[in-house]
Amino acid sequence: MTPATAPPAPGARNTRTAATRAAITAAAERLFAERGVSAVSNRQVGEAAGQANNTAVAYHFGTKTDLIRAIIRNHAQDIEARRAPMLESVRGSADIRDWIRCLVLPSTEHFAALGTPSWYARFNAQVMTDPALRALIYEDALASASLQETLQGLRATAGAIPPRIRRTRADMARQLLVHMCSERERDLALTAAGTADPGQQHWAGAPVDGDAGTWAELSADLVDALTGLWTAPVTR
């Protein structure tokens, strides 16, 4: 008689479940970044994660929205941890640049720490194109006490900008931050792979030289640009 196989120990089962969830979120992040959220099915995510069961994503996460929320939260902890000490050093500052640095650097430093290739910046850009998913990002962001404090500091140092114009500039700042990070991540991945986009040119008309730049350089550029955006004169 063949002896019965003992069930896996709870610790081993938990480890296997955690590994499966990590594989699914990693595969989904990459596929969503490369193809867009609506173009990728749960079945495709499961296959990319090495799961033979077509219902693996639903079993471990539920809906696609739940999966997207899990990806966002996977990254949020490190971003929050980077913002906390920055806030400690700028509390009470009347310099808007200090608050913009608290807005920009936690994300760009996190992107840099992911290495190359990475997909989270491009994932964010794809999610932001869907109104319902954009609301999901806002919901999670508004739950962050450190981000709320950063935005309050930014508003307090931005001067007497009329509310409607302040909302418009906030939208501009979000677009600049999200999409410039997405472009930098893409350029770094292409450079690392030895691939260039022959159709891409700088605004000045000069061809791209194959140097994607660094996250630190983009951070400085974004802080400069957003400072200029928020301190620009109001003409209407």
Secondary structure, DSSP 8 states (H G I E B T S, - for coil): ---------HHHHHHHHHHHHHHHHHHHHHHHHHH-STT--HHHHHHHTT-SSTTHHHHHH-SHHHHHHHHHHHHHHHHHHHHHHHHHHHTT---HHHHHHHHHHHHHHHHHHT-SS--HHHHHHHHHTSHHHHHHHHHHHHT-HHHHHHHHHHHHHS-S--HHHHHHHHHHHHHHHHHHHHHHHHHHHHHHTT---TT-B-TTS-B--S----HHHHHHHHHHHHHHHHHS----
